[in-house]
Amino acid sequence: MLEISTATNFGAIDADADTLLRECFQDHPAYIAAKNNEKFLILGRKGSGKTAIFKRFLTERNPNEFSYGHSFNDYPWQHHDLQAQTGVPEERRFFHSWKYLILMGLAKILLNQDQSQPWSEQSAESMQALEDSVVDSYGSRDPDVRQLSSPEKELRFKGALKIPFLDISGERVRVRELPPHIQEVNQVIQEHVLRSLNPESSYYVCFDELDLGFGKTDEAYSQRLIGLILAARDLFLVGRDRGKKLNIVVFLRDDIYHDLHFEDKNKITENLTERVEWRQDSGGLTLKRLMESRFSTALNDGSGRTVSWEAFLMRLAKCLVARISIGTFATAHFCDRVTSSSFATKS
C-alpha cells in the first residue's frame, strides 16, 4: 500500500470526470438486470450511480454486444415537441416520436457497429432497406441525433421500406408533417430492425440525463418522460417476444418517476424496474466495498492487495498525527475529496 500523500486521484464526484470508473466499477444488481434483459427502467436518487452504469454500457467492448446512448444535454427539445400527436391520450402524445428515435438508434448500431450483418437472407433485405432509407433521408449511414427531429428534414421511403397505405407525395415527407403518419412509419421500420437484429448478439439503446430542465409543474416534460417509458417498454417486450436480446434502458431519478402518473405505472414498477441502491455495512454491494475498490486502485503498490477501509483509516490517522506536508487546511480538503469521490459516481 502506497502512502496516502502520493495518491493524486480517488475518482470524481460525477461519472463524466471519473478516471477510475471503468477500473473500479461494481456489478450492481441494477446493471446486471439491464444487461441480462430482465429490467429496462433503472431508478435511483441523484448521485446513486445511474450515469456510471450508463457509461459502462457505452464503454464495454464485447464482440457480440452493441450499444448506443442518448444524453440530452444538447438535445433540441423544441423540435421533438413538434412531433407530439393530437387526438390521443396525453400519456401517449410522444410515444411514437420516442419510438422513432429509438428505432433510428438501433439502425445506427446495425449500419455502423454490427459486423455480423447480414446474418441471414431475410436480414440482408431488411438491412438494405434501412440503409437506403437512412442515407436517402439524412445523407449518412450515421446521422447526428439532432438531425432526426429537424422540422425541415425530408424523410424518404422507397423500395422495400415503402410505407403501405401511406398517401404521401413522391414517397417522401418532411419531419414537421410526420405526426399523422408516424405510427405506420414506425411499424415498417420496426419490422426491418427486428428482422436485422442478430439473435446471437445483444443490443442496448440507453437514455440518461433525463432530469435536465426538469420542473414538477411542467406538464409537457412529464408527458415526454411517460412517452419514453412506454415506448421503451413496448420495444423491450416486442424484442423479447421475437427472441431478440434487445433492451431499451432508461435511467431516471426515482423522485421524478414518483411524480409521473400513467395507466401502466404499477405493472412497470413491479415487473420491469430495478433500483440503484447501496447498503452501508451489510453483505453484498456496500458503500464500504465500493470505497475499498477505489483505495486499492489509487494506492496500488504492485502487490495486488486489497486496501481495507480500516487500513486506510489507520494510515490516514498516522498521516494526520505526523502532520505530514499536506497541512491542516489541505488535510480537511483531502478528506472531503476522498469521502465524496468514493461514495459512487454521481448521475
Number of C-alpha atoms within 10 A of each C-alpha: 19 14 13 14 14 9 13 9 17 23 24 21 20 18 25 14 12 18 13 18 21 15 10 19 17 17 11 17 14 22 22 14 18 24 20 13 22 17 24 29 25 23 24 21 17 15 18 19 24 30 23 23 27 25 17 17 22 15 13 12 11 9 12 13 17 22 23 19 18 18 14 15 12 8 13 15 13 11 17 21 16 18 23 23 19 12 7 10 8 19 21 21 22 27 25 25 27 22 23 21 19 24 20 22 22 25 24 23 21 24 19 12 15 20 12 14 16 19 17 13 10 12 19 16 16 23 24 18 20 25 19 20 23 22 15 16 20 17 11 14 20 17 16 10 15 13 14 20 24 17 17 12 15 18 18 21 22 14 11 16 22 17 21 9 7 11 11 12 7 9 15 17 19 15 21 17 14 21 18 13 15 17 15 15 20 19 14 15 22 21 12 24 20 21 20 26 29 23 16 12 16 20 24 25 23 23 22 22 18 19 17 11 10 11 12 10 8 10 11 16 18 21 21 23 22 23 24 25 24 22 22 25 21 14 19 23 17 15 19 14 10 13 14 22 21 30 27 30 26 26 27 25 22 15 12 18 17 9 9 15 13 13 8 9 15 11 10 16 14 9 12 18 18 22 21 20 18 18 12 11 11 10 8 10 17 18 18 18 20 18 22 21 22 26 26 21 21 21 22 17 12 9 7 10 12 16 20 16 17 11 14 18 11 12 15 17 12 12 17 15 8 9 12 12 11 14 12 12 8 11 18 11 12 15 11 11 16 18 13 18 20 21 22 28 25 21 24
